Amino acid sequence: MARSDHPAVANRIVAALLGAALAAGGGLALAAHFDLLNWVDPDARLVPGTAAPPTWVFVAVIAAAALIAVLCLRWLFAQFFRMPASRPWRIDTDDTAGQTTLSSRTAAAPVAADIEEFPGVRSAAAWLAGPRDAPELYLIVQAEPDADIGALRQRIADDAVLALSRALEVDEIAVELELRFADAGRPARLQ
């Protein structure tokens, strides 16, 4: 499936900018320490005088720290769940018969349940996104450490995805599959 992974791109850009800023700051600190900067006096105090700064400086520092903490928490929560939100699909067969609405979450749940029954699978999660006539299926499958990944991948494509495409009455479903290996020492999750 050809699409850009926006959270990963944003993560790389933020990490690159943060790394560049930290490297520049570290380089300037080292250059000042070794007296390589002619505009910095190595014997000068960092801040003039010994008096405490005004109260607004403390408030500004606390507000900036709180803002950075909130942004960091927002970034952290975005890392845990990056799957698209479910959306309702309208299934119209006849104007006089009314209208049927199906949540994409409801359509994806049986796919995950089917995949969890396959040998070598500990757990599976599925999400459907996109319009009804061109759905995109996102799968996260946790496999046993000794599972045959090639056979598992083939079975997912031949059985679960094919059954979903028949149920939705579409010719093709774009699939993004993430296979994870379970820890060998941990027991399987009971439901």
N, C-alpha and C positions, 0 to 999 in steps of 0.2 A: 504494500500500500504506500503510495507516494504522498506523504504529507510531512510538514515540518513539525518537530517536537518543540513547541514554544517554551515550555518550562526548562528544558535542557539548554536551549539556546540562551535564554535569559540567565540561567545559572552560570553558564560559561562566560557570558559578558560581565556579569557582576563579579565573578571570581577573578577574571582578568583585570578589571579595573581596580579592585581591591588589592590584588597582588602588585600591580604597577605602583599604586600609591604607597603601599608599605615598603616596597623596594626603594622607591625614590626617597622616602623619609629615612629609611635606614642608611642609604648611601649618603644623604646629607649629614646625618648624625655622625657617621664615621669620618666624613671629610672634615667636619667641624672639630672632632676630637683630635685628629692628626694635624690640625692647623693648616688645612689646604684651602680654606675659604677666606679670602682676604676681607670680606665684609662681615665676618664673625670674629669677635674677640673671645678667645678661649678662656680668658680669665674673668670675663664679665659675668654678673649674676644673671640667672635665667629671668627673674622678674625684679624690677627695681623696688627697693625698700623692703621693709619687713612687716608692714601693716597688712591686715587681712583685706581682701578685695571687697568691693561693695556687695550688698546682698543680692542684687540683680544678677551678678555673675554666677552665684551659687544656684539661683533659680534657673538661669539659662542652661547651666551644665546639667542639672537634674532633668529639665524638660528634654534636652537633647538626648540624654541617656535613656529616658523613658521612650522617646520616639524610636530610637535605634532598637530597643528591646522589643517593642511592638512589631517593627518591621522584621526583625529576626524571627519572632514567633510566627508571623504570617508566612515567611519563607519556609520555616520548618514544617508547618501544617500543609503547605502546598506540596511538599515532598512526599508525604504519606499517601495522598490520594490524588492522582492526576488523571483519573478516568473521566470521560465526558458524562455530564448529567443525563439522566434518562428523560425522554420526552414522549408525549402522547402521539400516536399515529392514528389518523382517521382512515378507516377502511370502508370505502363507499362502493357498494356493488350496484345499487339501484336507487334512483332519486326518491322513489315512492316508498321504499322499504325502511327508510330511516338511516341512521348513522351508527357505526360501531367504532369505539375508540379503544385502542390497545396501548398500554404503556410499554415502552421499549424494555423497561426493567422486567416486566412480566414475561415478555417474549424471550429474554435472555436467561431467565432462571432455569428452565428445563435443560438448556445447553450445559450449564455448569453441573446440574445434577447428573446428566448423562455422562459427562466426562469424569466425574468423581467415581462412577461405577467401573471405569476402565481399570484393568490390572496395572499396577505400578503407579497409581495416582493417589496422593494423600488428600489433596483438596483442589478445588477449582473455583474461579470466580469469572463471571462473564458480564459484559456491558454491551449494549447496542447503542449506536449513535447514527447520526445522519438521517436523511429523509427515508421514507418508507420504500421508495423505489430504488434506492442505492444505499442500503444499510452498511454500516461498518461494525464489525464484531471485534471486541477487545477481550482477550482471554489471558488470565494469569493462572498457570497450572503448577502446582507443587508436586513433583514426582519423587518416587522412592530413589535412594542413591543408586540402586542397581537396575533401574528401569531402562528398557530399550527405547531411547528417545526417538530414534527414527521411526520405529513401529508405532510409538505413541502419537507422534506428530501425524503420521499417515492415517491412523485410526480416527483422530480428531477431525481431520479434513474429510475422510470418507464417510464417517458415521454422523458425528455431531453437527458439523457445518452443513453437510448435505441435507440432513433432516430439517435443520432450521431454514435453509433456502426453500425447501419444499413447503414448509409450514407457512412461510411468508409469501410464497408464490413469486419468488424472484429468481432470476437466472444465476446471479453471481453475488457473493458477499465478500467484501474486502475484510481480511482477517489480520489482526496483529496479535501474535501469540508470544507470551513471555513464559518460558519454562524455567522453573527454579528447582534445585535439588534440595530435598529435605536433609536435615542432619541425620547421620546414621545412628547416633546414640539416642535420639529422641523418639519416643513412641509415637505412633500415628494418632492424630487428633480424633477423639471420639465425638460423635454428634448426638 
